[in-house]
Amino acid sequence: MANPYRREVVRLYKTLLYLGREYPQGSSYFRERLKAVFTKNKDVTDPEKIKKLVAKGNFVIKELEAMYFLRKYRTLKKRYYDPEK
């Protein structure tokens, strides 16, 4: 029997991999860490545990998006506002 959460987990992995391209410490660092986390949890079969892990992954996605948005905002602010005022 196939795992009903497989599609969600694969989507989560792909989304995190895509977001990791702009990670401040480098995409290879992010990719290694991401792979380690997913490999560590590959044997989890309990549906409740999988739901919790997917929810945690979605939280990480939101945090990464917020971090990237903040970085872009700070860059634009530096560019258009005088820092001496």
N, CA, C and O atoms as a GROMACS GRO file, in nm:
protein
  340
    1MET      N    1   0.083  -0.117   0.000
    1MET     CA    2   0.000   0.000   0.000
    1MET      C    3   0.088   0.125   0.000
    1MET      O    4   0.181   0.136   0.080
    2ALA      N    5   0.059   0.217  -0.088
    2ALA     CA    6   0.136   0.340  -0.097
    2ALA      C    7   0.098   0.435   0.016
    2ALA      O    8  -0.016   0.436   0.063
    3ASN      N    9   0.193   0.513   0.057
    3ASN     CA   10   0.170   0.609   0.164
    3ASN      C   11   0.086   0.726   0.111
    3ASN      O   12   0.121   0.785   0.010
    4PRO      N   13  -0.025   0.759   0.179
    4PRO     CA   14  -0.110   0.868   0.130
    4PRO      C   15  -0.044   1.006   0.142
    4PRO      O   16  -0.089   1.102   0.079
    5TYR      N   17   0.062   1.017   0.222
    5TYR     CA   18   0.130   1.145   0.240
    5TYR      C   19   0.252   1.161   0.150
    5TYR      O   20   0.322   1.262   0.157
    6ARG      N   21   0.278   1.064   0.067
    6ARG     CA   22   0.397   1.068  -0.018
    6ARG      C   23   0.398   1.192  -0.107
    6ARG      O   24   0.500   1.259  -0.120
    7ARG      N   25   0.285   1.222  -0.168
    7ARG     CA   26   0.276   1.336  -0.257
    7ARG      C   27   0.307   1.467  -0.182
    7ARG      O   28   0.377   1.554  -0.234
    8GLU      N   29   0.254   1.479  -0.060
    8GLU     CA   30   0.279   1.598   0.020
    8GLU      C   31   0.426   1.612   0.057
    8GLU      O   32   0.483   1.721   0.052
    9VAL      N   33   0.488   1.500   0.093
    9VAL     CA   34   0.628   1.502   0.132
    9VAL      C   35   0.717   1.539   0.013
    9VAL      O   36   0.811   1.617   0.028
   10VAL      N   37   0.688   1.483  -0.102
   10VAL     CA   38   0.767   1.514  -0.222
   10VAL      C   39   0.749   1.661  -0.259
   10VAL      O   40   0.846   1.727  -0.297
   11ARG      N   41   0.626   1.713  -0.249
   11ARG     CA   42   0.601   1.854  -0.279
   11ARG      C   43   0.677   1.943  -0.181
   11ARG      O   44   0.736   2.044  -0.221
   12LEU      N   45   0.677   1.905  -0.054
   12LEU     CA   46   0.749   1.980   0.048
   12LEU      C   47   0.898   1.982   0.018
   12LEU      O   48   0.962   2.087   0.027
   13TYR      N   49   0.954   1.868  -0.017
   13TYR     CA   50   1.097   1.859  -0.048
   13TYR      C   51   1.132   1.947  -0.167
   13TYR      O   52   1.231   2.020  -0.163
   14LYS      N   53   1.053   1.941  -0.272
   14LYS     CA   54   1.080   2.021  -0.391
   14LYS      C   55   1.070   2.170  -0.362
   14LYS      O   56   1.150   2.250  -0.411
   15THR      N   57   0.971   2.208  -0.282
   15THR     CA   58   0.954   2.349  -0.248
   15THR      C   59   1.072   2.400  -0.165
   15THR      O   60   1.125   2.508  -0.190
   16LEU      N   61   1.112   2.321  -0.067
   16LEU     CA   62   1.227   2.361   0.014
   16LEU      C   63   1.355   2.365  -0.068
   16LEU      O   64   1.438   2.454  -0.049
   17LEU      N   65   1.371   2.272  -0.158
   17LEU     CA   66   1.488   2.270  -0.244
   17LEU      C   67   1.493   2.395  -0.331
   17LEU      O   68   1.599   2.454  -0.351
   18TYR      N   69   1.377   2.436  -0.382
   18TYR     CA   70   1.368   2.557  -0.464
   18TYR      C   71   1.400   2.682  -0.380
   18TYR      O   72   1.474   2.769  -0.425
   19LEU      N   73   1.344   2.689  -0.261
   19LEU     CA   74   1.368   2.805  -0.175
   19LEU      C   75   1.513   2.810  -0.126
   19LEU      O   76   1.565   2.918  -0.097
   20GLY      N   77   1.577   2.697  -0.118
   20GLY     CA   78   1.715   2.692  -0.069
   20GLY      C   79   1.817   2.748  -0.166
   20GLY      O   80   1.934   2.764  -0.130
   21ARG      N   81   1.776   2.778  -0.288
   21ARG     CA   82   1.870   2.832  -0.385
   21ARG      C   83   1.927   2.966  -0.343
   21ARG      O   84   2.041   2.999  -0.378
   22GLU      N   85   1.850   3.045  -0.269
   22GLU     CA   86   1.893   3.178  -0.228
   22GLU      C   87   1.936   3.183  -0.082
   22GLU      O   88   1.947   3.292  -0.026
   23TYR      N   89   1.961   3.070  -0.021
   23TYR     CA   90   1.995   3.067   0.121
   23TYR      C   91   2.127   3.141   0.143
   23TYR      O   92   2.220   3.127   0.064
   24PRO      N   93   2.136   3.221   0.251
   24PRO     CA   94   2.257   3.303   0.273
   24PRO      C   95   2.386   3.224   0.284
   24PRO      O   96   2.491   3.274   0.242
   25GLN      N   97   2.384   3.105   0.339
   25GLN     CA   98   2.506   3.027   0.353
   25GLN      C   99   2.538   2.942   0.231
   25GLN      O  100   2.636   2.868   0.230
   26GLY      N  101   2.458   2.952   0.130
   26GLY     CA  102   2.483   2.881   0.005
   26GLY      C  103   2.383   2.769  -0.018
   26GLY      O  104   2.333   2.707   0.075
   27SER      N  105   2.356   2.745  -0.144
   27SER     CA  106   2.257   2.643  -0.179
   27SER      C  107   2.307   2.502  -0.148
   27SER      O  108   2.228   2.414  -0.114
   28SER      N  109   2.438   2.479  -0.161
   28SER     CA  110   2.489   2.345  -0.133
   28SER      C  111   2.478   2.312   0.017
   28SER      O  112   2.447   2.199   0.053
   29TYR      N  113   2.503   2.411   0.102
   29TYR     CA  114   2.487   2.392   0.246
   29TYR      C  115   2.342   2.357   0.278
   29TYR      O  116   2.315   2.263   0.354
   30PHE      N  117   2.250   2.432   0.221
   30PHE     CA  118   2.107   2.409   0.246
   30PHE      C  119   2.064   2.272   0.195
   30PHE      O  120   1.990   2.200   0.262
   31ARG      N  121   2.110   2.236   0.075
   31ARG     CA  122   2.073   2.108   0.016
   31ARG      C  123   2.122   1.992   0.101
   31ARG      O  124   2.049   1.894   0.120
   32GLU      N  125   2.244   2.001   0.152
   32GLU     CA  126   2.298   1.895   0.237
   32GLU      C  127   2.216   1.879   0.365
   32GLU      O  128   2.183   1.768   0.406
   33ARG      N  129   2.183   1.991   0.427
   33ARG     CA  130   2.104   1.987   0.550
   33ARG      C  131   1.964   1.932   0.524
   33ARG      O  132   1.911   1.853   0.602
   34LEU      N  133   1.903   1.976   0.414
   34LEU     CA  134   1.770   1.929   0.377
   34LEU      C  135   1.769   1.779   0.354
   34LEU      O  136   1.681   1.708   0.402
   35LYS      N  137   1.867   1.732   0.281
   35LYS     CA  138   1.875   1.588   0.253
   35LYS      C  139   1.896   1.509   0.382
   35LYS      O  140   1.840   1.401   0.399
   36ALA      N  141   1.977   1.562   0.472
   36ALA     CA  142   2.002   1.492   0.599
   36ALA      C  143   1.874   1.481   0.681
   36ALA      O  144   1.848   1.377   0.741
   37VAL      N  145   1.795   1.587   0.685
   37VAL     CA  146   1.671   1.584   0.762
   37VAL      C  147   1.572   1.486   0.702
   37VAL      O  148   1.509   1.409   0.775
   38PHE      N  149   1.557   1.489   0.571
   38PHE     CA  150   1.462   1.398   0.508
   38PHE      C  151   1.510   1.253   0.518
   38PHE      O  152   1.428   1.162   0.533
   39THR      N  153   1.638   1.230   0.510
   39THR     CA  154   1.691   1.095   0.522
   39THR      C  155   1.672   1.043   0.665
   39THR      O  156   1.641   0.926   0.686
   40LYS      N  157   1.690   1.131   0.762
   40LYS     CA  158   1.672   1.092   0.903
   40LYS      C  159   1.530   1.045   0.930
   40LYS      O  160   1.507   0.954   1.011
   41ASN      N  161   1.433   1.108   0.864
   41ASN     CA  162   1.292   1.076   0.889
   41ASN      C  163   1.230   0.987   0.783
   41ASN      O  164   1.107   0.978   0.775
   42LYS      N  165   1.310   0.921   0.702
   42LYS     CA  166   1.253   0.841   0.592
   42LYS      C  167   1.179   0.716   0.640
   42LYS      O  168   1.094   0.665   0.567
   43ASP      N  169   1.210   0.667   0.759
   43ASP     CA  170   1.147   0.545   0.808
   43ASP      C  171   1.022   0.569   0.891
   43ASP      O  172   0.964   0.475   0.946
   44VAL      N  173   0.978   0.693   0.901
   44VAL     CA  174   0.858   0.725   0.979
   44VAL      C  175   0.736   0.677   0.902
   44VAL      O  176   0.719   0.710   0.784
   45THR      N  177   0.651   0.598   0.968
   45THR     CA  178   0.532   0.544   0.901
   45THR      C  179   0.402   0.586   0.970
   45THR      O  180   0.294   0.569   0.914
   46ASP      N  181   0.413   0.640   1.090
   46ASP     CA  182   0.294   0.683   1.164
   46ASP      C  183   0.233   0.807   1.098
   46ASP      O  184   0.300   0.909   1.086
   47PRO      N  185   0.106   0.800   1.055
   47PRO     CA  186   0.044   0.914   0.985
   47PRO      C  187   0.043   1.043   1.067
   47PRO      O  188   0.059   1.151   1.011
   48GLU      N  189   0.023   1.032   1.197
   48GLU     CA  190   0.022   1.152   1.282
   48GLU      C  191   0.160   1.217   1.287
   48GLU      O  192   0.172   1.340   1.281
   49LYS      N  193   0.262   1.135   1.297
   49LYS     CA  194   0.400   1.187   1.300
   49LYS      C  195   0.434   1.252   1.165
   49LYS      O  196   0.500   1.356   1.161
   50ILE      N  197   0.390   1.190   1.057
   50ILE     CA  198   0.415   1.248   0.924
   50ILE      C  199   0.345   1.382   0.911
   50ILE      O  200   0.401   1.476   0.856
   51LYS      N  201   0.221   1.392   0.960
   51LYS     CA  202   0.148   1.519   0.956
   51LYS      C  203   0.224   1.628   1.031
   51LYS      O  204   0.234   1.741   0.984
   52LYS      N  205   0.276   1.593   1.149
   52LYS     CA  206   0.352   1.690   1.228
   52LYS      C  207   0.479   1.734   1.156
   52LYS      O  208   0.513   1.852   1.157
   53LEU      N  209   0.548   1.639   1.094
   53LEU     CA  210   0.670   1.674   1.022
   53LEU      C  211   0.641   1.761   0.900
   53LEU      O  212   0.716   1.854   0.870
   54VAL      N  213   0.532   1.732   0.830
   54VAL     CA  214   0.494   1.814   0.714
   54VAL      C  215   0.455   1.955   0.761
   54VAL      O  216   0.489   2.053   0.696
   55ALA      N  217   0.384   1.963   0.873
   55ALA     CA  218   0.347   2.095   0.927
   55ALA      C  219   0.471   2.174   0.966
   55ALA      O  220   0.477   2.295   0.943
   56LYS      N  221   0.569   2.107   1.023
   56LYS     CA  222   0.694   2.173   1.059
   56LYS      C  223   0.767   2.221   0.933
   56LYS      O  224   0.824   2.330   0.931
   57GLY      N  225   0.764   2.139   0.828
   57GLY     CA  226   0.825   2.179   0.701
   57GLY      C  227   0.757   2.300   0.640
   57GLY      O  228   0.822   2.388   0.586
   58ASN      N  229   0.623   2.304   0.649
   58ASN     CA  230   0.549   2.421   0.598
   58ASN      C  231   0.583   2.546   0.679
   58ASN      O  232   0.588   2.656   0.624
   59PHE      N  233   0.604   2.529   0.809
   59PHE     CA  234   0.647   2.642   0.892
   59PHE      C  235   0.784   2.693   0.846
   59PHE      O  236   0.806   2.814   0.838
   60VAL      N  237   0.875   2.602   0.817
   60VAL     CA  238   1.008   2.641   0.769
   60VAL      C  239   0.997   2.716   0.637
   60VAL      O  240   1.071   2.811   0.614
   61ILE      N  241   0.906   2.674   0.550
   61ILE     CA  242   0.885   2.743   0.422
   61ILE      C  243   0.842   2.887   0.449
   61ILE      O  244   0.895   2.980   0.388
   62LYS      N  245   0.748   2.906   0.540
   62LYS     CA  246   0.702   3.041   0.572
   62LYS      C  247   0.815   3.125   0.631
   62LYS      O  248   0.827   3.244   0.599
   63GLU      N  249   0.898   3.066   0.715
   63GLU     CA  250   1.010   3.139   0.773
   63GLU      C  251   1.112   3.179   0.667
   63GLU      O  252   1.164   3.290   0.669
   64LEU      N  253   1.141   3.089   0.574
   64LEU     CA  254   1.234   3.121   0.467
   64LEU      C  255   1.180   3.233   0.379
   64LEU      O  256   1.254   3.325   0.343
   65GLU      N  257   1.052   3.226   0.346
   65GLU     CA  258   0.992   3.331   0.264
   65GLU      C  259   0.998   3.465   0.336
   65GLU      O  260   1.024   3.568   0.274
   66ALA      N  261   0.972   3.465   0.466
   66ALA     CA  262   0.979   3.589   0.544
   66ALA      C  263   1.122   3.643   0.547
   66ALA      O  264   1.144   3.764   0.537
   67MET      N  265   1.219   3.554   0.562
   67MET     CA  266   1.359   3.596   0.565
   67MET      C  267   1.399   3.658   0.431
   67MET      O  268   1.466   3.761   0.428
   68TYR      N  269   1.360   3.597   0.321
   68TYR     CA  270   1.393   3.650   0.189
   68TYR      C  271   1.324   3.784   0.164
   68TYR      O  272   1.384   3.875   0.108
   69PHE      N  273   1.198   3.794   0.207
   69PHE     CA  274   1.126   3.919   0.190
   69PHE      C  275   1.192   4.031   0.270
   69PHE      O  276   1.206   4.143   0.221
   70LEU      N  277   1.233   4.000   0.394
   70LEU     CA  278   1.299   4.099   0.477
   70LEU      C  279   1.433   4.142   0.417
   70LEU      O  280   1.467   4.260   0.420
   71ARG      N  281   1.506   4.049   0.362
   71ARG     CA  282   1.635   4.082   0.298
   71ARG      C  283   1.613   4.174   0.179
   71ARG      O  284   1.689   4.270   0.161
   72LYS      N  285   1.512   4.147   0.099
   72LYS     CA  286   1.483   4.233  -0.016
   72LYS      C  287   1.437   4.370   0.030
   72LYS      O  288   1.474   4.472  -0.030
   73TYR      N  289   1.357   4.374   0.135
   73TYR     CA  290   1.309   4.502   0.189
   73TYR      C  291   1.427   4.586   0.238
   73TYR      O  292   1.434   4.706   0.211
   74ARG      N  293   1.519   4.524   0.311
   74ARG     CA  294   1.634   4.598   0.363
   74ARG      C  295   1.723   4.649   0.250
   74ARG      O  296   1.776   4.760   0.258
   75THR      N  297   1.737   4.571   0.147
   75THR     CA  298   1.817   4.614   0.032
   75THR      C  299   1.753   4.735  -0.034
   75THR      O  300   1.823   4.832  -0.066
   76LEU      N  301   1.624   4.731  -0.056
   76LEU     CA  302   1.555   4.844  -0.117
   76LEU      C  303   1.559   4.966  -0.026
   76LEU      O  304   1.573   5.079  -0.074
   77LYS      N  305   1.547   4.946   0.102
   77LYS     CA  306   1.551   5.058   0.196
   77LYS      C  307   1.688   5.125   0.192
   77LYS      O  308   1.696   5.248   0.193
   78LYS      N  309   1.794   5.047   0.189
   78LYS     CA  310   1.929   5.104   0.179
   78LYS      C  311   1.948   5.181   0.049
   78LYS      O  312   2.014   5.284   0.046
   79ARG      N  313   1.890   5.129  -0.056
   79ARG     CA  314   1.908   5.188  -0.187
   79ARG      C  315   1.838   5.324  -0.200
   79ARG      O  316   1.891   5.414  -0.264
   80TYR      N  317   1.721   5.338  -0.139
   80TYR     CA  318   1.640   5.456  -0.164
   80TYR      C  319   1.633   5.556  -0.049
   80TYR      O  320   1.582   5.666  -0.067
   81TYR      N  321   1.681   5.519   0.068
   81TYR     CA  322   1.675   5.612   0.180
   81TYR      C  323   1.816   5.646   0.227
   81TYR      O  324   1.906   5.563   0.225
   82ASP      N  325   1.832   5.768   0.268
   82ASP     CA  326   1.961   5.815   0.315
   82ASP      C  327   1.985   5.755   0.454
   82ASP      O  328   1.906   5.780   0.545
   83PRO      N  329   2.092   5.678   0.474
   83PRO     CA  330   2.115   5.614   0.603
   83PRO      C  331   2.158   5.711   0.713
   83PRO      O  332   2.156   5.675   0.830
   84GLU      N  333   2.196   5.833   0.677
   84GLU     CA  334   2.242   5.929   0.776
   84GLU      C  335   2.129   6.002   0.846
   84GLU      O  336   2.153   6.070   0.946
   85LYS      N  337   2.007   5.990   0.798
   85LYS     CA  338   1.894   6.063   0.858
   85LYS      C  339   1.830   5.986   0.969
   85LYS      O  340   1.735   6.033   1.030
   0.00000   0.00000   0.00000
